Amino acid sequence: MPNETTRLKVTRSEGICEVTFADRKILDELCIAELQDELSKLVDAEPGIKLLLNFGNVDHLSSAALGMLITLNKRVVAQNGKLKLSDINPQIMEVFKITRLNKMFDIHVEAKSARGAF
């Protein structure tokens, strides 16, 4: 895939676009801006996308990164796609619960169950 980026690893199978993050920490503005840009391009290129974000590698996520996920979710929904999150570590999951984002996103313990839920 020629437009594959360094911050994301994108794999496709059975109509699902699964994204894993290269960065263990998604904290700084530049990193988040680049991720948002890359994810937006994926969504725009494929209306009705089935997008799975796998956070298995991620240890830290800033509040700005959460904002980016909210924006991404709106974009996916606007294009009749579906977004699911998986493999979120317990500390980050706590932040999702505190901010009530666990209600907004379809979050699965592992990627396999998320893939089966599309």
VMD Tcl script that builds the backbone (N, CA, C; Angstrom):
set m [mol new atoms 354]
animate dup $m
set s [atomselect $m all]
$s set {name element resname resid chain x y z} {
  {N N MET 1 A 0.847 -1.179 0.000}
  {CA C MET 1 A 0.000 0.000 0.000}
  {C C MET 1 A 0.893 1.244 0.000}
  {N N PRO 2 A 0.923 1.998 -1.059}
  {CA C PRO 2 A 1.900 3.083 -1.174}
  {C C PRO 2 A 1.688 4.233 -0.189}
  {N N ASN 3 A 0.441 4.507 0.200}
  {CA C ASN 3 A 0.235 5.643 1.090}
  {C C ASN 3 A 0.268 5.249 2.567}
  {N N GLU 4 A 0.807 4.090 2.874}
  {CA C GLU 4 A 0.894 3.670 4.275}
  {C C GLU 4 A 1.867 4.594 5.004}
  {N N THR 5 A 1.556 4.865 6.237}
  {CA C THR 5 A 2.302 5.865 6.984}
  {C C THR 5 A 3.146 5.217 8.058}
  {N N THR 6 A 3.946 6.033 8.726}
  {CA C THR 6 A 4.804 5.496 9.766}
  {C C THR 6 A 4.089 5.420 11.112}
  {N N ARG 7 A 3.080 6.253 11.339}
  {CA C ARG 7 A 2.395 6.263 12.633}
  {C C ARG 7 A 1.301 5.204 12.747}
  {N N LEU 8 A 0.847 4.710 11.599}
  {CA C LEU 8 A -0.238 3.732 11.595}
  {C C LEU 8 A 0.164 2.500 10.802}
  {N N LYS 9 A -0.303 1.360 11.269}
  {CA C LYS 9 A -0.178 0.136 10.476}
  {C C LYS 9 A -1.610 -0.242 10.104}
  {N N VAL 10 A -1.864 -0.299 8.812}
  {CA C VAL 10 A -3.215 -0.564 8.331}
  {C C VAL 10 A -3.262 -1.952 7.709}
  {N N THR 11 A -4.195 -2.767 8.181}
  {CA C THR 11 A -4.409 -4.078 7.562}
  {C C THR 11 A -5.893 -4.176 7.200}
  {N N ARG 12 A -6.158 -4.838 6.103}
  {CA C ARG 12 A -7.541 -5.002 5.658}
  {C C ARG 12 A -7.838 -6.478 5.491}
  {N N SER 13 A -8.977 -6.890 6.053}
  {CA C SER 13 A -9.450 -8.250 5.796}
  {C C SER 13 A -10.952 -8.283 6.014}
  {N N GLU 14 A -11.617 -9.021 5.163}
  {CA C GLU 14 A -13.065 -9.208 5.241}
  {C C GLU 14 A -13.808 -7.874 5.315}
  {N N GLY 15 A -13.340 -6.902 4.549}
  {CA C GLY 15 A -14.033 -5.615 4.487}
  {C C GLY 15 A -13.788 -4.698 5.670}
  {N N ILE 16 A -12.916 -5.122 6.588}
  {CA C ILE 16 A -12.635 -4.312 7.779}
  {C C ILE 16 A -11.229 -3.724 7.661}
  {N N CYS 17 A -11.133 -2.450 7.945}
  {CA C CYS 17 A -9.855 -1.751 7.936}
  {C C CYS 17 A -9.390 -1.653 9.393}
  {N N GLU 18 A -8.365 -2.411 9.749}
  {CA C GLU 18 A -7.858 -2.404 11.127}
  {C C GLU 18 A -6.586 -1.572 11.201}
  {N N VAL 19 A -6.584 -0.652 12.149}
  {CA C VAL 19 A -5.459 0.258 12.326}
  {C C VAL 19 A -4.816 0.001 13.680}
  {N N THR 20 A -3.496 -0.243 13.676}
  {CA C THR 20 A -2.749 -0.287 14.931}
  {C C THR 20 A -1.797 0.898 14.923}
  {N N PHE 21 A -1.516 1.391 16.097}
  {CA C PHE 21 A -0.697 2.591 16.248}
  {C C PHE 21 A 0.757 2.219 16.489}
  {N N ALA 22 A 1.653 2.927 15.820}
  {CA C ALA 22 A 3.082 2.687 15.994}
  {C C ALA 22 A 3.578 3.299 17.307}
  {N N ASP 23 A 2.963 4.408 17.716}
  {CA C ASP 23 A 3.424 5.129 18.909}
  {C C ASP 23 A 2.830 4.534 20.181}
  {N N ARG 24 A 3.684 4.364 21.186}
  {CA C ARG 24 A 3.189 3.904 22.493}
  {C C ARG 24 A 2.507 5.046 23.239}
  {N N LYS 25 A 2.964 6.264 22.956}
  {CA C LYS 25 A 2.399 7.442 23.611}
  {C C LYS 25 A 1.814 8.358 22.535}
  {N N ILE 26 A 0.531 8.655 22.665}
  {CA C ILE 26 A -0.113 9.589 21.736}
  {C C ILE 26 A -0.443 10.825 22.564}
  {N N LEU 27 A 0.555 11.717 22.630}
  {CA C LEU 27 A 0.456 12.845 23.551}
  {C C LEU 27 A 0.639 14.202 22.886}
  {N N ASP 28 A 1.669 14.338 22.046}
  {CA C ASP 28 A 1.984 15.678 21.556}
  {C C ASP 28 A 1.117 16.076 20.362}
  {N N GLU 29 A 0.957 17.385 20.192}
  {CA C GLU 29 A 0.058 17.921 19.174}
  {C C GLU 29 A 0.425 17.494 17.764}
  {N N LEU 30 A 1.710 17.461 17.451}
  {CA C LEU 30 A 2.141 17.076 16.110}
  {C C LEU 30 A 1.736 15.634 15.813}
  {N N CYS 31 A 1.994 14.770 16.737}
  {CA C CYS 31 A 1.635 13.352 16.588}
  {C C CYS 31 A 0.132 13.218 16.365}
  {N N ILE 32 A -0.664 13.896 17.176}
  {CA C ILE 32 A -2.126 13.811 17.087}
  {C C ILE 32 A -2.605 14.385 15.755}
  {N N ALA 33 A -2.028 15.510 15.336}
  {CA C ALA 33 A -2.412 16.123 14.056}
  {C C ALA 33 A -2.117 15.171 12.899}
  {N N GLU 34 A -0.968 14.518 12.944}
  {CA C GLU 34 A -0.608 13.575 11.885}
  {C C GLU 34 A -1.545 12.369 11.888}
  {N N LEU 35 A -1.852 11.862 13.067}
  {CA C LEU 35 A -2.786 10.738 13.166}
  {C C LEU 35 A -4.157 11.132 12.617}
  {N N GLN 36 A -4.623 12.316 13.001}
  {CA C GLN 36 A -5.934 12.767 12.538}
  {C C GLN 36 A -5.951 12.867 11.013}
  {N N ASP 37 A -4.873 13.405 10.467}
  {CA C ASP 37 A -4.769 13.554 9.024}
  {C C ASP 37 A -4.801 12.182 8.337}
  {N N GLU 38 A -4.009 11.252 8.844}
  {CA C GLU 38 A -3.930 9.925 8.244}
  {C C GLU 38 A -5.253 9.170 8.360}
  {N N LEU 39 A -5.877 9.236 9.528}
  {CA C LEU 39 A -7.145 8.545 9.736}
  {C C LEU 39 A -8.253 9.173 8.889}
  {N N SER 40 A -8.242 10.495 8.783}
  {CA C SER 40 A -9.241 11.189 7.957}
  {C C SER 40 A -9.129 10.767 6.500}
  {N N LYS 41 A -7.896 10.631 6.024}
  {CA C LYS 41 A -7.693 10.201 4.635}
  {C C LYS 41 A -8.266 8.798 4.412}
  {N N LEU 42 A -8.059 7.906 5.380}
  {CA C LEU 42 A -8.613 6.553 5.275}
  {C C LEU 42 A -10.133 6.605 5.174}
  {N N VAL 43 A -10.757 7.389 6.042}
  {CA C VAL 43 A -12.216 7.483 6.097}
  {C C VAL 43 A -12.754 8.124 4.813}
  {N N ASP 44 A -12.113 9.196 4.362}
  {CA C ASP 44 A -12.576 9.895 3.164}
  {C C ASP 44 A -12.445 9.034 1.911}
  {N N ALA 45 A -11.428 8.180 1.892}
  {CA C ALA 45 A -11.173 7.347 0.718}
  {C C ALA 45 A -12.155 6.182 0.617}
  {N N GLU 46 A -12.848 5.888 1.708}
  {CA C GLU 46 A -13.697 4.700 1.731}
  {C C GLU 46 A -15.009 4.986 2.465}
  {N N PRO 47 A -15.972 5.618 1.784}
  {CA C PRO 47 A -17.279 5.857 2.424}
  {C C PRO 47 A -17.878 4.526 2.889}
  {N N GLY 48 A -18.507 4.550 4.051}
  {CA C GLY 48 A -19.068 3.320 4.612}
  {C C GLY 48 A -18.015 2.420 5.224}
  {N N ILE 49 A -16.855 2.964 5.543}
  {CA C ILE 49 A -15.736 2.190 6.078}
  {C C ILE 49 A -16.114 1.474 7.379}
  {N N LYS 50 A -15.569 0.289 7.539}
  {CA C LYS 50 A -15.631 -0.432 8.814}
  {C C LYS 50 A -14.242 -0.280 9.392}
  {N N LEU 51 A -14.104 0.615 10.357}
  {CA C LEU 51 A -12.789 0.990 10.880}
  {C C LEU 51 A -12.628 0.494 12.306}
  {N N LEU 52 A -11.573 -0.264 12.522}
  {CA C LEU 52 A -11.251 -0.770 13.857}
  {C C LEU 52 A -9.920 -0.161 14.284}
  {N N LEU 53 A -9.943 0.580 15.379}
  {CA C LEU 53 A -8.710 1.143 15.931}
  {C C LEU 53 A -8.264 0.239 17.073}
  {N N ASN 54 A -7.114 -0.385 16.894}
  {CA C ASN 54 A -6.563 -1.315 17.879}
  {C C ASN 54 A -5.506 -0.569 18.695}
  {N N PHE 55 A -5.778 -0.389 19.986}
  {CA C PHE 55 A -4.884 0.373 20.867}
  {C C PHE 55 A -3.923 -0.526 21.641}
  {N N GLY 56 A -3.704 -1.749 21.154}
  {CA C GLY 56 A -2.840 -2.700 21.855}
  {C C GLY 56 A -1.444 -2.189 22.175}
  {N N ASN 57 A -0.885 -1.336 21.309}
  {CA C ASN 57 A 0.469 -0.811 21.536}
  {C C ASN 57 A 0.497 0.446 22.391}
  {N N VAL 58 A -0.651 1.052 22.627}
  {CA C VAL 58 A -0.688 2.399 23.210}
  {C C VAL 58 A -0.747 2.350 24.741}
  {N N ASP 59 A 0.199 3.062 25.371}
  {CA C ASP 59 A 0.236 3.139 26.835}
  {C C ASP 59 A -0.340 4.448 27.360}
  {N N HIS 60 A -0.210 5.515 26.575}
  {CA C HIS 60 A -0.650 6.843 27.028}
  {C C HIS 60 A -1.397 7.552 25.919}
  {N N LEU 61 A -2.481 8.224 26.308}
  {CA C LEU 61 A -3.317 8.941 25.352}
  {C C LEU 61 A -3.693 10.270 25.987}
  {N N SER 62 A -3.450 11.372 25.291}
  {CA C SER 62 A -3.769 12.686 25.861}
  {C C SER 62 A -5.235 13.028 25.622}
  {N N SER 63 A -5.721 14.074 26.302}
  {CA C SER 63 A -7.103 14.510 26.100}
  {C C SER 63 A -7.296 15.031 24.680}
  {N N ALA 64 A -6.251 15.611 24.101}
  {CA C ALA 64 A -6.340 16.067 22.708}
  {C C ALA 64 A -6.547 14.879 21.775}
  {N N ALA 65 A -5.933 13.750 22.099}
  {CA C ALA 65 A -6.124 12.541 21.286}
  {C C ALA 65 A -7.572 12.071 21.388}
  {N N LEU 66 A -8.174 12.211 22.558}
  {CA C LEU 66 A -9.587 11.849 22.716}
  {C C LEU 66 A -10.457 12.747 21.838}
  {N N GLY 67 A -10.132 14.030 21.803}
  {CA C GLY 67 A -10.853 14.966 20.938}
  {C C GLY 67 A -10.756 14.556 19.482}
  {N N MET 68 A -9.565 14.123 19.083}
  {CA C MET 68 A -9.351 13.662 17.714}
  {C C MET 68 A -10.226 12.441 17.419}
  {N N LEU 69 A -10.368 11.541 18.392}
  {CA C LEU 69 A -11.209 10.356 18.201}
  {C C LEU 69 A -12.679 10.733 18.050}
  {N N ILE 70 A -13.127 11.730 18.812}
  {CA C ILE 70 A -14.518 12.201 18.716}
  {C C ILE 70 A -14.774 12.761 17.314}
  {N N THR 71 A -13.845 13.574 16.826}
  {CA C THR 71 A -13.956 14.153 15.483}
  {C C THR 71 A -13.976 13.040 14.435}
  {N N LEU 72 A -13.089 12.073 14.591}
  {CA C LEU 72 A -13.018 10.950 13.662}
  {C C LEU 72 A -14.336 10.179 13.654}
  {N N ASN 73 A -14.891 9.933 14.832}
  {CA C ASN 73 A -16.145 9.194 14.944}
  {C C ASN 73 A -17.263 9.915 14.181}
  {N N LYS 74 A -17.339 11.241 14.346}
  {CA C LYS 74 A -18.366 12.018 13.635}
  {C C LYS 74 A -18.202 11.881 12.133}
  {N N ARG 75 A -16.959 11.902 11.687}
  {CA C ARG 75 A -16.668 11.800 10.252}
  {C C ARG 75 A -17.069 10.430 9.712}
  {N N VAL 76 A -16.755 9.372 10.466}
  {CA C VAL 76 A -17.099 8.010 10.059}
  {C C VAL 76 A -18.620 7.862 9.974}
  {N N VAL 77 A -19.325 8.337 11.001}
  {CA C VAL 77 A -20.783 8.237 11.050}
  {C C VAL 77 A -21.414 9.033 9.903}
  {N N ALA 78 A -20.865 10.215 9.628}
  {CA C ALA 78 A -21.386 11.061 8.547}
  {C C ALA 78 A -21.297 10.355 7.194}
  {N N GLN 79 A -20.364 9.430 7.066}
  {CA C GLN 79 A -20.197 8.700 5.808}
  {C C GLN 79 A -20.758 7.277 5.897}
  {N N ASN 80 A -21.677 7.072 6.849}
  {CA C ASN 80 A -22.330 5.771 7.025}
  {C C ASN 80 A -21.364 4.633 7.305}
  {N N GLY 81 A -20.256 4.972 7.951}
  {CA C GLY 81 A -19.301 3.939 8.331}
  {C C GLY 81 A -19.510 3.520 9.776}
  {N N LYS 82 A -18.651 2.622 10.226}
  {CA C LYS 82 A -18.697 2.165 11.618}
  {C C LYS 82 A -17.290 2.224 12.181}
  {N N LEU 83 A -17.194 2.685 13.424}
  {CA C LEU 83 A -15.909 2.764 14.118}
  {C C LEU 83 A -15.985 1.948 15.394}
  {N N LYS 84 A -14.994 1.103 15.595}
  {CA C LYS 84 A -14.898 0.328 16.833}
  {C C LYS 84 A -13.474 0.475 17.368}
  {N N LEU 85 A -13.351 0.392 18.691}
  {CA C LEU 85 A -12.047 0.480 19.344}
  {C C LEU 85 A -11.810 -0.833 20.078}
  {N N SER 86 A -10.538 -1.237 20.145}
  {CA C SER 86 A -10.235 -2.475 20.883}
  {C C SER 86 A -8.884 -2.385 21.571}
  {N N ASP 87 A -8.668 -3.337 22.474}
  {CA C ASP 87 A -7.379 -3.538 23.149}
  {C C ASP 87 A -6.884 -2.278 23.874}
  {N N ILE 88 A -7.808 -1.599 24.544}
  {CA C ILE 88 A -7.434 -0.384 25.282}
  {C C ILE 88 A -6.942 -0.797 26.661}
  {N N ASN 89 A -5.769 -0.300 27.043}
  {CA C ASN 89 A -5.233 -0.724 28.338}
  {C C ASN 89 A -6.055 -0.120 29.484}
  {N N PRO 90 A -6.014 -0.735 30.674}
  {CA C PRO 90 A -6.893 -0.331 31.768}
  {C C PRO 90 A -6.785 1.146 32.165}
  {N N GLN 91 A -5.576 1.704 32.160}
  {CA C GLN 91 A -5.426 3.115 32.541}
  {C C GLN 91 A -6.139 4.031 31.553}
  {N N ILE 92 A -5.975 3.744 30.273}
  {CA C ILE 92 A -6.634 4.557 29.251}
  {C C ILE 92 A -8.143 4.336 29.315}
  {N N MET 93 A -8.560 3.109 29.558}
  {CA C MET 93 A -9.994 2.798 29.659}
  {C C MET 93 A -10.629 3.605 30.782}
  {N N GLU 94 A -9.876 3.812 31.858}
  {CA C GLU 94 A -10.361 4.614 32.979}
  {C C GLU 94 A -10.691 6.035 32.514}
  {N N VAL 95 A -9.842 6.592 31.664}
  {CA C VAL 95 A -10.072 7.936 31.118}
  {C C VAL 95 A -11.339 7.941 30.256}
  {N N PHE 96 A -11.527 6.892 29.454}
  {CA C PHE 96 A -12.751 6.789 28.647}
  {C C PHE 96 A -13.983 6.773 29.550}
  {N N LYS 97 A -13.884 6.077 30.694}
  {CA C LYS 97 A -15.027 6.000 31.613}
  {C C LYS 97 A -15.286 7.342 32.295}
  {N N ILE 98 A -14.216 8.000 32.759}
  {CA C ILE 98 A -14.354 9.293 33.440}
  {C C ILE 98 A -14.992 10.323 32.510}
  {N N THR 99 A -14.575 10.308 31.258}
  {CA C THR 99 A -15.079 11.283 30.286}
  {C C THR 99 A -16.382 10.810 29.615}
  {N N ARG 100 A -16.845 9.634 30.007}
  {CA C ARG 100 A -18.058 9.012 29.456}
  {C C ARG 100 A -17.938 8.682 27.962}
  {N N LEU 101 A -16.728 8.665 27.462}
  {CA C LEU 101 A -16.529 8.316 26.059}
  {C C LEU 101 A -16.757 6.830 25.817}
  {N N ASN 102 A -16.722 6.047 26.888}
  {CA C ASN 102 A -17.026 4.622 26.745}
  {C C ASN 102 A -18.472 4.432 26.293}
  {N N LYS 103 A -19.324 5.453 26.493}
  {CA C LYS 103 A -20.716 5.388 26.024}
  {C C LYS 103 A -20.808 5.780 24.538}
  {N N MET 104 A -19.903 6.640 24.095}
  {CA C MET 104 A -19.935 7.124 22.709}
  {C C MET 104 A -19.356 6.100 21.744}
  {N N PHE 105 A -18.300 5.419 22.177}
  {CA C PHE 105 A -17.592 4.498 21.293}
  {C C PHE 105 A -17.997 3.056 21.553}
  {N N ASP 106 A -17.902 2.254 20.522}
  {CA C ASP 106 A -18.123 0.817 20.627}
  {C C ASP 106 A -16.753 0.207 20.939}
  {N N ILE 107 A -16.543 -0.106 22.216}
  {CA C ILE 107 A -15.226 -0.555 22.679}
  {C C ILE 107 A -15.261 -2.044 23.000}
  {N N HIS 108 A -14.279 -2.761 22.469}
  {CA C HIS 108 A -14.178 -4.204 22.696}
  {C C HIS 108 A -12.862 -4.526 23.391}
  {N N VAL 109 A -12.870 -5.588 24.207}
  {CA C VAL 109 A -11.675 -5.983 24.939}
  {C C VAL 109 A -10.570 -6.378 23.975}
  {N N GLU 110 A -10.945 -7.103 22.913}
  {CA C GLU 110 A -9.922 -7.507 21.959}
  {C C GLU 110 A -10.423 -7.336 20.527}
  {N N ALA 111 A -9.465 -7.242 19.614}
  {CA C ALA 111 A -9.759 -6.975 18.206}
  {C C ALA 111 A -10.672 -8.059 17.603}
  {N N LYS 112 A -10.482 -9.295 18.011}
  {CA C LYS 112 A -11.261 -10.378 17.440}
  {C C LYS 112 A -12.761 -10.169 17.673}
  {N N SER 113 A -13.144 -9.799 18.896}
  {CA C SER 113 A -14.569 -9.587 19.162}
  {C C SER 113 A -15.074 -8.337 18.444}
  {N N ALA 114 A -14.218 -7.328 18.306}
  {CA C ALA 114 A -14.617 -6.113 17.586}
  {C C ALA 114 A -14.878 -6.442 16.117}
  {N N ARG 115 A -14.003 -7.246 15.517}
  {CA C ARG 115 A -14.178 -7.623 14.114}
  {C C ARG 115 A -15.493 -8.372 13.924}
  {N N GLY 116 A -15.803 -9.225 14.888}
  {CA C GLY 116 A -17.039 -10.024 14.791}
  {C C GLY 116 A -18.301 -9.190 14.995}
  {N N ALA 117 A -18.159 -7.992 15.532}
  {CA C ALA 117 A -19.324 -7.154 15.845}
  {C C ALA 117 A -19.705 -6.191 14.712}
  {N N PHE 118 A -18.936 -6.161 13.641}
  {CA C PHE 118 A -19.274 -5.247 12.543}
  {C C PHE 118 A -20.518 -5.708 11.807}
}
mol reanalyze $m
mol bondsrecalc $m
mol representation Tube
mol addrep $m
